């Protein structure tokens, strides 16, 4: 803990040096909020990847890369006379204290106490709603205000649904959502069979994905994490197919789909056998 502040100050000074018009790095100097934003998003995903892989050494490095993005944005803002890193740290500190009155004391934030996780979640949303109203200069026009457009689509769908559920626009349980998914699949099948154009097909496919996110939310699952897991599973099994092809001296590109499917099934069975033996 004693090294945290000196190291953060060192990082701030390094960024200031990199952005110095006299003797700084030409690439760093020419960057803007807009050009750096994609790197910020990429670094956040690399943090998530390190966590999923259980690589704590890599996690440390990736968290450093993400912190650098915060310092980079703060430095550009300071140069423009907007705010500095200290303001960023102060703002998030104030926000966390404000949103946790059950931790930092009702004598500071009112008379209500929050004793359960569910009650804390409701209180958290109430505080956020009040913050949005203050930011909007009064009552927001919609409970959906302030859900960032730049979020990944799955995450944004989840946040929109959570906001709508705040006023009761939601299923009470997960089971009926399965029927809704089947309904949306039937609508997509109809468009496919009747020659629906790209717009109609995309619209119906989007509905299926949106409802699938809703199901994940009701099952208390993270849809992004679930899809990442499936991506990893696909990659793992496909690489095994390629390995099996190499072992038999065959070219995967010259094999039929039935032959590749048979290898896919073998890869699945190998995984299940390995899991059963653990």
ABEGO torsion letter per residue (X at the ends): XAAAAAAAAAAAAAAAAAABABGBBAAAAABBAAAAAAAAAAAAAAAAAAAAAGBAAAAAAAAAAAAAAAAAAAAAAAAAGABBAAAAAAAAAAAAAAABAAAAEAAAAEABBBABAAAAAAAAAAAAAAAAAAAAGEBBABAABGBBAABBAAAAAAAAAAAAAAAGBBBABAAAAAAAAAAAAAAAAAAAAAGBBAAAAAAAAAAAAAAAAAAAAAAGBBAAAAAAAAAAAAAAAAAAAAAAAAAAGBBAAABBAAAAAAAAAAAAAAAAAAAAAX
